[in-house]
Amino acid sequence: MDQVSSILPVITTTTTTHTTATTTTTTTTTTKESREGFDWHAFVIGAVVFLVIFVIFTIIIWWFRWLYFSDVPLGFRTCTSEDYYQSPGEALANTDILASDILFVKKENDQDILFYKRVPKTKTCTPGNDQVVKVIYPQLCQFKTNDQNIEIGKLVNKADHNPDGAYQIINSDTIVTAGRNCQPSDSSIMGTPLPRWDPC
């Protein structure tokens, strides 16, 4: 009887140890399998949540015109004359554009005419289609005499009541009187507008 009693604890201990070892082994195996797998459900849910947050954030900054939506017009208002630089010199002084981008000479009725493509002051309106206007009195004119001398004159005086403007030859005191489109009053001189303008 004493021999049987002494054997029982050993059997119980062995069984417990075996059970514990088995449980540990099973747990380790399960953990390894879960690490090797990919949870597609969690990925899809995370992607959907991210997209929803991104869309909400984009709508908010668009509504208040923040960040990269700051230049987006608040409405569909068409630009009026007050929304443009009326003078090429003003446009060149306040923007990074070049004179060649907004000024060009075109022949109409056998006469060279200077045109100005008006530049908007703001981006909060929609420009119309009629932004090219004639410049009746260009700032710079090229004058050619009968003896083929070519001089450049700059507009220095133009009275509203006088149809002619006074163009001073650059680097000279000579004044040439010319009307619209650089047409001199002296028939011996030919005038042509130049697509140039000083920023002012």
C-alpha positions as CSV (number, residue, x, y, z in Angstrom):
1,M,0.0,0.0,0.0
2,D,2.8,2.4,0.8
3,Q,4.4,1.6,-2.6
4,V,1.2,2.5,-4.4
5,S,0.9,5.7,-2.5
6,S,4.4,6.7,-3.4
7,I,3.8,6.1,-7.1
8,L,0.6,8.2,-7.5
9,P,2.2,11.6,-7.0
10,V,4.8,10.8,-9.6
11,I,2.1,9.9,-12.1
12,T,0.1,13.1,-11.4
13,T,3.1,15.3,-11.7
14,T,4.0,13.7,-15.0
15,T,0.5,14.1,-16.3
16,T,0.4,17.8,-15.3
17,T,3.8,18.5,-16.8
18,H,2.8,16.8,-20.0
19,T,-0.5,18.7,-20.1
20,T,1.4,22.0,-19.5
21,A,3.9,21.2,-22.1
22,T,1.2,20.3,-24.6
23,T,-0.7,23.6,-23.9
24,T,2.4,25.6,-24.3
25,T,3.2,23.9,-27.6
26,T,-0.3,24.5,-28.9
27,T,-0.2,28.1,-27.9
28,T,3.1,28.7,-29.6
29,T,1.9,27.1,-32.8
30,T,-1.3,29.2,-32.9
31,T,0.6,32.4,-32.4
32,K,3.0,31.5,-35.2
33,E,0.1,30.8,-37.6
34,S,-1.7,34.1,-36.8
35,R,1.5,36.0,-37.6
36,E,2.0,34.4,-40.9
37,G,-1.6,35.1,-42.1
38,F,-2.9,38.5,-43.4
39,D,-6.1,40.1,-42.1
40,W,-7.8,41.4,-45.2
41,H,-10.9,42.5,-43.3
42,A,-8.8,44.9,-41.1
43,F,-7.0,46.2,-44.2
44,V,-10.3,47.0,-46.1
45,I,-11.9,48.6,-43.0
46,G,-8.8,50.7,-42.5
47,A,-8.7,51.8,-46.1
48,V,-12.3,52.8,-46.1
49,V,-11.9,54.8,-42.9
50,F,-8.9,56.6,-44.4
51,L,-10.8,57.5,-47.6
52,V,-13.7,58.8,-45.6
53,I,-11.5,61.0,-43.5
54,F,-9.6,62.2,-46.5
55,V,-12.8,63.2,-48.4
56,I,-14.2,65.0,-45.3
57,F,-10.9,66.9,-44.9
58,T,-10.9,67.9,-48.6
59,I,-14.4,69.1,-48.5
60,I,-13.7,71.3,-45.5
61,I,-10.6,73.0,-47.0
62,W,-12.4,73.4,-50.3
63,W,-15.5,75.0,-48.6
64,F,-13.4,77.5,-46.7
65,R,-10.9,77.9,-49.6
66,W,-7.8,77.0,-47.5
67,L,-4.4,75.7,-48.6
68,Y,-4.3,74.8,-52.3
69,F,-8.0,75.8,-52.8
70,S,-7.2,79.4,-51.8
71,D,-7.3,80.6,-55.4
72,V,-10.5,78.9,-56.4
73,P,-13.3,81.3,-57.1
74,L,-16.1,81.4,-54.5
75,G,-18.7,81.5,-57.3
76,F,-19.1,81.8,-61.0
77,R,-19.0,85.6,-61.1
78,T,-17.7,87.0,-64.4
79,C,-14.9,89.5,-64.2
80,T,-15.8,93.1,-64.8
81,S,-13.6,96.0,-66.0
82,E,-12.5,96.7,-62.4
83,D,-11.1,93.2,-62.1
84,Y,-8.4,93.9,-64.8
85,Y,-5.3,96.0,-65.1
86,Q,-6.4,98.6,-67.6
87,S,-2.8,99.7,-68.4
88,P,-0.2,97.3,-69.8
89,G,2.4,99.1,-67.6
90,E,0.3,98.4,-64.5
91,A,0.0,94.7,-65.4
92,L,3.8,94.4,-66.0
93,A,4.5,96.2,-62.7
94,N,2.3,93.9,-60.6
95,T,2.7,90.5,-62.2
96,D,5.5,88.3,-63.5
97,I,4.3,88.3,-67.1
98,L,6.3,89.7,-70.0
99,A,5.3,92.4,-72.5
100,S,5.4,89.8,-75.2
101,D,2.7,87.8,-73.4
102,I,0.1,90.7,-73.4
103,L,1.1,93.0,-76.3
104,F,1.1,92.3,-80.0
105,V,0.8,94.3,-83.2
106,K,-1.7,93.3,-85.9
107,K,-2.5,94.9,-89.2
108,E,-6.0,96.2,-89.8
109,N,-7.0,98.1,-92.9
110,D,-3.4,98.3,-93.9
111,Q,-2.4,99.9,-90.6
112,D,-0.4,98.5,-87.8
113,I,-2.4,98.5,-84.5
114,L,-1.2,97.6,-81.0
115,F,-3.4,95.2,-79.0
116,Y,-3.4,94.5,-75.3
117,K,-4.7,91.3,-73.7
118,R,-6.0,92.5,-70.4
119,V,-4.6,90.8,-67.3
120,P,-6.9,90.0,-64.4
121,K,-6.1,91.5,-61.0
122,T,-7.7,88.6,-59.1
123,K,-8.5,84.9,-59.5
124,T,-11.9,85.1,-57.7
125,C,-13.8,85.7,-60.9
126,T,-14.1,84.0,-64.3
127,P,-12.5,86.0,-67.2
128,G,-14.7,86.7,-70.2
129,N,-13.8,86.0,-73.8
130,D,-13.3,89.7,-74.9
131,Q,-10.1,90.5,-73.2
132,V,-8.1,91.8,-76.2
133,V,-8.4,95.6,-76.7
134,K,-6.9,98.1,-79.0
135,V,-4.3,100.5,-77.6
136,I,-5.1,103.7,-79.4
137,Y,-2.1,105.6,-78.1
138,P,0.9,103.2,-77.6
139,Q,3.6,104.2,-75.2
140,L,6.4,103.6,-77.7
141,C,6.4,104.3,-81.5
142,Q,8.9,103.7,-84.1
143,F,9.3,106.6,-86.6
144,K,10.9,106.4,-90.0
145,T,11.7,109.4,-92.1
146,N,12.0,109.5,-95.9
147,D,15.7,109.2,-95.6
148,Q,15.2,105.9,-93.7
149,N,16.3,107.2,-90.3
150,I,14.6,105.2,-87.6
151,E,13.9,106.6,-84.2
152,I,11.9,105.5,-81.2
153,G,9.6,107.9,-79.5
154,K,7.9,107.7,-76.1
155,L,4.6,109.2,-75.3
156,V,5.1,112.1,-73.0
157,N,1.9,114.1,-73.3
158,K,-1.6,113.3,-74.4
159,A,-4.4,115.7,-73.6
160,D,-7.9,114.3,-73.6
161,H,-9.1,117.2,-75.7
162,N,-6.3,116.8,-78.3
163,P,-6.5,113.9,-80.8
164,D,-2.7,114.0,-81.1
165,G,-0.1,112.9,-78.7
166,A,3.5,114.2,-78.2
167,Y,6.2,111.6,-78.6
168,Q,9.7,112.5,-77.5
169,I,12.5,110.8,-79.4
170,I,14.5,108.8,-77.0
171,N,17.9,110.4,-76.1
172,S,16.8,113.5,-77.9
173,D,14.8,116.6,-77.4
174,T,12.9,116.1,-80.6
175,I,9.1,115.9,-80.3
176,V,7.0,114.1,-82.9
177,T,3.3,114.8,-82.9
178,A,1.3,111.7,-83.7
179,G,-2.3,110.7,-83.6
180,R,-3.8,107.3,-83.1
181,N,-1.7,104.2,-83.8
182,C,1.5,106.3,-84.0
183,Q,0.4,108.1,-87.2
184,P,2.4,111.3,-87.3
185,S,0.9,114.6,-88.5
186,D,3.9,115.1,-90.7
187,S,3.3,113.0,-93.8
188,S,7.1,112.6,-94.4
189,I,7.3,110.4,-91.3
190,M,5.9,106.9,-90.9
191,G,5.0,105.6,-87.5
192,T,4.5,102.1,-86.2
193,P,3.5,101.0,-82.7
194,L,5.9,98.8,-80.7
195,P,4.7,95.9,-78.5
196,R,6.6,97.3,-75.5
197,W,5.7,99.1,-72.4
198,D,7.5,100.4,-69.3
199,P,6.2,99.0,-66.0
200,C,4.5,101.7,-64.0
